[in-house]
Amino acid sequence: MSLADARAAAIVFEPQRLRIARQLRKMNRVELAKQVDVSAAAVGQWEAGEVRPKPQTLQTVADALSFPVAYFGTSGCTVAAVDTQYGFFRSLLKSKQVDRDAAMAGAGLLAQLVEVIERHASLPALDIPMLPVALDAADKEIDAIAWRVRELWDLDAEPIADMVRQLEQHGTVLSRLEMADDVDAFSWPCPARPIVILGTDRADKARSRLSAAHELAHLVMHRDHPKPGDRTLEKQAFRFASAFLVPPDQLAADWPGRISWRDLLRLKHRWGISLAALLYRAREEQLMTPTTYESAMRYMSRLGWRRTEPGDLGPPEEPALLRLALEILQQTGITETDLAAEAHIPLAELQRFLFGSGTRGRVQVKM
């Protein structure tokens, strides 16, 4: 990039973009300041929008963060706030703030990429109902909300073949990103289009499906009042996810009565959830006594099934909507390099967001 590019970016400098790039690289203000040879206070002033960096300094910032200098100039569109207080994280005790910040920055960057993709392609319309609940909502109320979403999406009472695909078909953008071990999955109710980020380090399909349904719960019930790490909201989300994947009436109809591991493995494959989750749900629905449940869990522990269950479901479901969008755009002559350049983001970041296995999802190209 030339100094002219840096001058242009400095004139329309967007403070939030600097914060996103810095947090994505897991740098604090002091660390960035040292690399740029300015004070940490100066970086803070840039991010607060109090002053703008000089063109040559902005070029040094771009080099330090491995971003095109043009990224730091506004596109004219409002950049949504990506503070972690606006996202849904499972726990604030187990995860580090720097890791949550990096995860949210990734979601913010993905939202900017989606904005560019939607200039050329029509993604599925957003169809995530908002059905808020009170903090003291009864389990049956949450079950009813899960069933209502099933009805709205014409899912009836059948098993959900692909949880990730359901989210994508109804307007949510998903990606799998490498995150810290203590950041499993999270969602961000971005004003333009919700973002769900799933982790890449656990090859557990049942866990991944439950995580995707868990994030759907937050978008349905808690979208207008996110509270990261709130135990009540997390408990409600788990209840919704479980009831969404396996409706209570269907679980009662399928439950074998006495514990039969062969029958439970059959149910695991039918509904796509873990043995542990099935047993927990059965206890919650009073299909088995607490004593029987504890005995079953001890048995699983003795056999090592709490770590690795039998009945492998195969690889986790993969997001595919954005990848398919790229494949269709390529037919019109728009390449991944073109998209990265238009969004002013590193090509490596675009590839990190878009590429994975599978070809599911639907888009229509604007001709």
N, C-alpha and C positions, 0 to 999 in steps of 0.2 A: 504494500500500500504506500502511496506517495504522501508527502506532507500536505498536499492539496486535499486528499481524502480525510486526513486528520483534522484539517481546518474546518472542513464541511461538517464532520461529526461533532467537533467541539462547539460549533455555533448552535446546533440543535441537540446538545447533550441531554440524555435521559438518565437521571440519577438511578432509577430503579433497575435499569439494564446493567449498570455497574455492579449494583448489589447482587443481582442474579449471577453474573459471571464470577464474581469474587467468591460467593458462597458455594457455587458449583465446584470450584477448585479447592474448597475447604481452606480458604485463607481468611485469617482475620485482618482487620484494618492495619494492625501493626506490621504483620508479615508483608502485606502488599506495599505498605509505605516504604519498607526497607528496600524492596526490589525496585521501587520507582524513585527512591531517594527524595522522599518528601516526608512530612510529619504525618503521624496517624490522625492528627486533628484535621489535616488537609483532606485526607480520604473521607473522614466523617463529614466534612463540609460539602464535598462533592456529592456524597450519597444523600445528604439532606437537601440538596438543591440550592444551597446558599451561595456557592460559587461554582464556576465551570473550570475544569482543568484546561491548561494551555494546550494547543495542538500537539507540540512535541511531547509534552508530558502524557497526553492521552495515547499517543502512539506507543510510548513506553509501557503504559498500563495494558494496552491491548497485547503487546508482546509478552508481558508477564503472565497474562491470563490465557494466552493462546486463543484469542478471539480476533476476528477481523475488526479493525478500528471502526468501520462503518456500523458495526453492531451497536455502538454506544450512542448513536444518534437516533432520535425519535423517528418513528415511522409516521407519526401523526395520529396514531391510535393510542388510546390509553393503555398503559401496561398495568394489568391487575396486580394488586398487592400480593406478594408471595410470603408474607410472614407466616411462621408456623402456627400462629394462633388461628389462622383461617383454614387449616387442614385438619384431617382426622388421623391422629396417630394413636396406636393402641396403648402405649405407655410412655410417660415422660420420665419414669424412674430408671427404666432399663436402657433407654437410648440416650446418646449424647446430643447436646444441642447442635454441635457442629454437623453431626450426621443428619439430623432432622432438617437443618438449614439447607444442606446440600441436596437432600431429597426434594424439598419444596422448590429449590432453585431449578432442579431438573424438570419439575412439573411446569414451572413458569416458562422455561425455555420451550418445552413441548407445546404449550399453549400458543406461543408466538409462531412456532412452525405450522401448527394447525391453521392459524389465521392465514398464512401464506398459501397453504394447500387449498383452502376454501376459496381462494381467488380463482382457482382453476377447476375445482371439482366440487360437486354437491355431496356432502356426507349425509348419512341418515339424519332425519330430523330428531331433535331432542324430545324424547318421550319418556322422561323419568317423572312419574307423578310425585307431587309434594303432599305427603300425608303426615303432618307433624303430630307428635305425641307428647304428653306431659311426662315429667320425670317419674311420676308415680303410676304410670300406665301399667295395667295388669298384663300378665303374659298372654291371656286370651285376646286382649285388644291388639297386641303386637302380632299374634298369629293371624288375626282377622285382616290386618294390614298386609301381611305377606300374601295371604290368599287373594286380597283385592288386586294386588299388583299382578299376580298370576292371571286373574280374570281379564284385567286390562290388556295384558300381553297375549291373550288367547292360549295360555299354556295348559289350561284344565288341571287335571291332577296327575298328569304323566311325568315321569322323570325328565329332568332337563338335560338334554344331550350335551350341550356345551354352554357353560355359564358365561364364559368370556364372550362368546358370540352373542348371547342375549344382550349383554351390556352394550356391545358395539352396534347391534342392530337398532338399539333404542337411543342412539345418539351420544353415548359416552366414549371418550377416547381412552384407550388403554395402552400401556407399554410395560415391558419387563426391563427393569434396570438393575444393575449391580448396586446394592446398597449395603450399608453396615449390617452386621449380623442381627443387631437388635432393632432394626427397622424392617419389619416383615412385609408390610403392605400399607398403603395409605391412600386416601382420596382427597381431592381438593375441589370443592364446588365452584370452580371458575365461572364467573358470570357468563362468559360466552358459551362454554361447553364443559361439563364436568370432566375431570381428569382422574383416572385411577392408575396407580403405579403398583405393580406386583413385583416381588423380588425374583431373583434368578438362581439363588443358591440352594433351593430345596426342591429336589425332583420328586415332589409329592403331589400327585394330581388331586387327591381328596382334600388336602390342606389348601391347595390353590383355589379349588372351587369354593370352599367355605370362605376363604379370604375375599374372593370376588363378590360373593353374596353378602358378606359382611359390609363391604364398602358400598354396595347398592343400598343396604339398610340405612347407612348414614345419609346418602343422597336423598332417599325417600323421606326419612323421618326427622333428620337433623340438619338439613341443608341450610336453613336460615339461622341456625345458632350453633356453629361448631364449637366444641370444647375439647381440645386435644387431651387425650388421656383420662377423660372423665369416666369413672367406673360405671356410673349408671347408664350413660350413653353406650358404652362398650357392651354392657350386659344386654341392653335392648337390641343392639346390632347383632349380637351373637344369637339371640332368640329369633329375630327375624330371619337371619341367614339359614338357621337350621330348619325353621318352619317353611321357608321358601323352597329349599332343596327337597325337603320331605314333609309334605302337608300332614298335620297330626292325624287326621282321619285315615290317610293312606298308611301311615306307620302302624296305627292300631290294627288295620285290616291285614297287614303283611306280617305283623309280629308273630314269631313262632310259639310264644307261650313260654315253654321251658327253654333254657339256654341251649342252643344247638349251634356250635361254631360253623358247621357246614351251612346251616340256614342263614346265619349272620353274614357269612361271606357272600352268599347269594344276594342278600339285601345290599351289601356293600357295592357289588357290581351293578345292581339294578338302579340304585339311587346315586351312586358316585360320591358317597361320603365314607369316612373311616369307621372302623369297628368301634373305636373309642367314642366317636360322636353318636353312633347309633345307640350304644349302651347309655350314654348320658341322656339322650332324648327319651329313651324308654323309661328311665328312672323319673325324668321330669313329667312324663305323661302317665306315670303310675302304672306302667305296663310291667314293671318289675319292682320288687321291694328294695329299699336302700341296702339291706343286708346282701341280697343277691347281687346287686350292682357292685358293692365293694368286693365281694368274692370274685366276681368276674374280672375286675380290674387287677386284683392281686394275681390272678391266674395269668393274665396278659403280661404282667411285670415279670413273673417267673420265667416265662417263655421268651422274654425279650421283645414282645410284641408292642410294648409302649414306645420303643425306639423305631422298630421296623415291623410293620404289620404284614401278615400274609395277604395274598389276594391282590397282587400288584395291579393297579388300574391303568398302567401305561404312563406315557409322558404327560406333564401338565398341559392344559389347554393354552394355546398361544394366541396373543392378539394378532390380527391380520388385516384389519380395516385400512390402516395407513399404508401398509405395504402394498395392498391391492390398489389403493389410490395411486401410488407411485407407478405401479405397473401399467395402469390405464393411461396416466399422464405421459409415460414414456412413449406410448403409441402416438401421441400428438406432438412428440419432439421435445418434451420437457423432461430433462434428466434430473437425477438426484443432485448433481453438481449445480444445475440451474436453480433448484429449490433452495439449496444451501446458500447460494449467492444472493438470491432474492430475500431470504430471511436474514442474511448477514450473520450466519452462525457457522461454526466449523463443520466441515463435511463429516468428520468423525462423529460429531454429536447427532447429526441427522441419521447417520447409519445406525447409531446406537438405539435411537428411538424406533426406527422403522423396520429393521431387519430381524426376522425370526421365522420359524417354520410355519407352514400353513398358508392357505389362500382363501380363507373365509372372509365374509363381509361383502357389502354391496356399496358401490358408489356410482354416480352418474357424472360423466365428464361434461363440463359446460363447453359447447361447441360455438 
